[in-house]
Amino acid sequence: MKKVLILNGESTSTENYAIRDVLENFGYIVTIFNIGRPQDYFDILGQKFEFDYDYLIIGCHGQEGKILVPILGDDIYYENECRSNIGSDELKNKVSIKNKVVICTGCTTGSGDLYKPFIENKFCLKKEKENNSKMLSDQNNFDYIIPMKDKDKDKDGNDKNKNNVILIGMTIIGIFKK
């Protein structure tokens, strides 16, 4: 049975609970983690907490290619806690999840470099705009394909380390595969 972890970002509970209901009707086991502060994103993506899941859905709002984070009072933030929206620069060297499919529902999160921390230094990146435009609607700008290197396959030729990152805005903006 496949397991899903949904990060329930600020002001997105209705859509995330709708996603949960649909997935549970298809037999998935779904856990929802409510995001209360910016550090929660880093804790989950850095695997501070032990969740058993196959799919991670980052249910959030997005702006300018970044995940919008909750704004807290100055006296509530942890020391050195991120106080800005989260993009690839903020996540650099902080994502340690492996063998997961990651889906981010925030608007514009697929239009920037947010995918990079999930795949950085692990695989070759090849932009395949023309071939993939046939698979995706005309509204989509691009599709990145990250091919597996031979050394990342087991003796039977299966992928050893899969991290699929799918970033979705109001329409599917990019599908990232390994």
C-alpha positions, -999 to 999 in steps of 0.1 A, spaced: 0 0 0 14 34 -10 18 61 16 15 98 12 27 127 34 10 160 28 25 192 41 -5 214 48 8 249 42 -8 281 55 -43 288 42 -44 257 20 -62 232 42 -93 229 21 -74 218 -10 -51 195 9 -80 178 26 -97 173 -8 -65 157 -21 -64 135 10 -100 124 5 -94 115 -31 -61 96 -24 -77 77 5 -106 67 -18 -80 51 -41 -65 32 -12 -35 54 -3 -26 58 34 -23 96 39 -7 116 67 -11 154 70 15 175 87 3 210 94 29 237 87 30 262 115 63 279 110 89 282 82 112 257 100 87 230 96 95 228 58 132 224 66 126 198 93 105 176 69 127 180 38 159 175 60 143 143 75 144 155 111 112 136 116 107 99 108 78 97 85 72 66 63 59 77 29 64 71 -8 49 104 -20 54 139 -5 29 166 -14 39 201 -5 5 217 -4 13 254 -3 9 288 -20 37 299 -42 49 332 -56 78 340 -79 89 303 -79 91 301 -41 70 285 -13 51 311 7 58 306 44 38 316 75 47 351 89 53 350 127 58 376 153 94 386 158 95 371 193 81 338 179 108 329 153 135 305 163 170 319 162 183 317 126 148 306 113 141 315 77 120 346 75 115 347 38 97 326 12 115 293 5 132 288 -29 161 269 -42 187 291 -24 170 286 10 168 248 5 203 244 -9 221 215 9 191 211 32 170 185 13 180 150 22 149 129 12 155 100 -12 134 75 -31 103 97 -30 80 114 -54 77 150 -45 47 171 -57 45 208 -49 11 224 -56 21 261 -51 15 285 -80 47 293 -99 68 268 -79 74 250 -112 86 280 -131 119 286 -112 147 266 -97 129 251 -68 135 216 -81 173 219 -79 179 211 -42 160 179 -47 183 166 -75 215 186 -70 248 168 -75 231 134 -81 221 132 -117 226 149 -151 201 175 -160 189 177 -196 163 201 -208 139 185 -233 116 212 -244 105 202 -279 100 164 -273 80 169 -241 58 197 -254 38 170 -271 31 153 -238 21 185 -220 -4 211 -229 5 242 -247 2 262 -215 33 245 -200 66 262 -205 90 233 -201 96 198 -189 129 187 -173 141 151 -177 168 140 -153 182 107 -167 196 81 -143 233 74 -146 243 38 -151 259 36 -117 225 46 -102 209 13 -113 210 -20 -95 222 -52 -111 188 -58 -128 188 -23 -143 163 -8 -120 167 27 -106 182 27 -72 176 63 -61 144 77 -74 134 113 -65 107 125 -89 99 161 -84 67 174 -98 60 211 -94 24 221 -101 10 256 -103 -24 266 -115 -15 243 -145 12 217 -146 43 238 -152 70 211 -150 74 174 -145 108 164 -132 117 127 -135 148 106 -128 
